[in-house]
Each structure stands twice: as structure tokens, then as C-alpha cells.
Amino acid sequence: MSVLVVGSIALDAVKTPVEEHSNLLGGSASYAAVAASFFSPVRLVGVVGDDFPESEFEFWKSRKIDSEGVQRANGKTFRWSGEYSWDLNTRETRSIALNVFENFKPALPDAYRQTDFVLLANIAPSLQSHVLDQMKHPRFVVADTMDLWIETTRPDLDGLLPHVDLLILNDSEAREMTKETSLIKAGRRIRKMGPRYVAIKKGEHGALLFGEDDQFFNCGAYPLEDIHDPTGAGDTFAGGMAGYLAGTMIYGSVLASFCVEAFSLDRLRNLSMQEIAQRYETFKLMSQFEVAI
């Protein structure tokens, strides 16, 4: 089954303490769509300017990502520039230019409206709701959010939550949204706001999943020796989950672990299913234990 992915498509400039690169493919929809494409065909919705490389459309096509829903507007593509600290856990936005993304209003092709699985990647809740209004009875809806929307568009976010099956956000955002210091309390409280499931990302410490009847699952993160670029790891996590809804959130963590091993989507471009399967098996061994009684 196909996954509809809607979000931002950007050209990024990223600086770390040891490297700096510009004109990188970025944006929440870009990372999520490529991650999801390892498991399902993807229908991509977004907007780009006339400076966007045609080669990226060819890349999407090679990954079975249908880009009919990507609008091409006159002007420049959304651009973001950021710099990471030495621990790669904190970053500073150096510049941001919305460009054609500023007036983006997703318009779904007719063929997209009956897609079973929907991933509303990290964009304004009003745009996420606008997409859902165009859908015809989706089977499962995943939404990602961030602190900006919690702080500035909370009524829109609260209105979206009852229409979402799975909400994804990080630990600081969950605490900000609920004013709870305990992530367990925060996850359960967010569930009562509407979504059937809540996934709280904890960066290098994995993720938590909350479900109905106090269901709870704790997923670790794959330990890496070499991290080059954390940009898009959360979006890749969301895409991996949406693309493999028949499985578990483990695949979200597996895909995210590959994402950070190179700049932009470079590691995902050449990633094979064999590598994913091997890391998944290693992940399972890491998570298993037996204690004699």
C-alpha cells in the first residue's frame, strides 16, 4: 500500500565542527519520503522553486516516489542553514528563507486522495488539517510536530489531534505540550488529547510508544561510532515507521541510525534492504536478554 507524505522540501546548508556542506536536499518531506520508500510506494506532496535540481526528481523516481504532488513555483526553494555544536545534540539556525514555501497550500491530485496511509510531516497544523480535509477515509494517519507549532498554533494542533492515529514528537516537545516532567505521564496525557498512539523520540536514547489500555513500548537507539549530520533523523524515523506500519517502530530507529551517518540524504540514497535487514537483526540481539531464575 502507498504512503502519502506531505511536508517541506528544502535546500540546506549544514555546518558541523569538522565539515560544512551547502545545497543539500533537505526538508521534512524529503527525509520521510525516502525512508518510507524502503517499505512502500510513496506519494509526495510539497513545493519547490525553479532553482530545485531536476536530478532530485530523478532520484525520487528511482525510489518509487511519485512526485506528481510536488508543486513547481516561480521563485526560490525553501532554504535552511544550521550549525551543530561538538556533541551534535544542539544546533543553531543560522538563516532561514521560506521562499516559495511561505505561500504553500497543498493541493492533492485526485489519485492521492484515496491513499490508505498518510504521513503529515513537520509543517503547520493548519496545513496538515488542510491535507486531511482532502483525503477520503485514510486507514492510518501519522502526524509529526514541533515546539514552534506548540508555542504559536496550539489551537490548530489541538484541533488536529482527534483526527490522528499516531502523533510523533520529541521529549522536550512532549514536556512542553503537557507541562509534565515525566515522559510516561506526558505520553499518556497526550493520548487523552485525541491520538490513538503517541511516539516520543529521545534522540540517541531511542523512543517511547504509548497505545490504548496503557500499552507501552520502549525502543532503544542503534549505537553509532561515527555521526556526520543529525539533520532529518526525526523525519527519517517518522518515515520509517509510516512505511512499515505492519511491523514495529524499530524500523524507524534503524532508518534514523543510517540517516545520521552522512550529510543530507546521502546515506539513504545508496542504502540497501540487505543493510537494513542486517542492522535490524543486530538491533534485535541488542534488545534481547534472559535471566535465569
Secondary structure by P-SEA (a helix, b strand, c coil): cbbbbbbbbbbbcccccccccccccccaaaaaaaaacccbbbbbbbcccccccaaaaaaaaaaccccccccccccccbbbbbccccccccccccccccccccbbbbbbccccccccbbbbccccaaaaaaaaaacccccbbbbbcccccccccaaaaaaacccccbbbbcaaaaaaacccccaaaaaaaaaaacccbbbbbcccccbbbbbccbbbbbbbcccccccccccaaaaaaaaaaaacccccaaaaaaaaaaaaccccccccccccaaaaaaaaaaaaaaacccccc
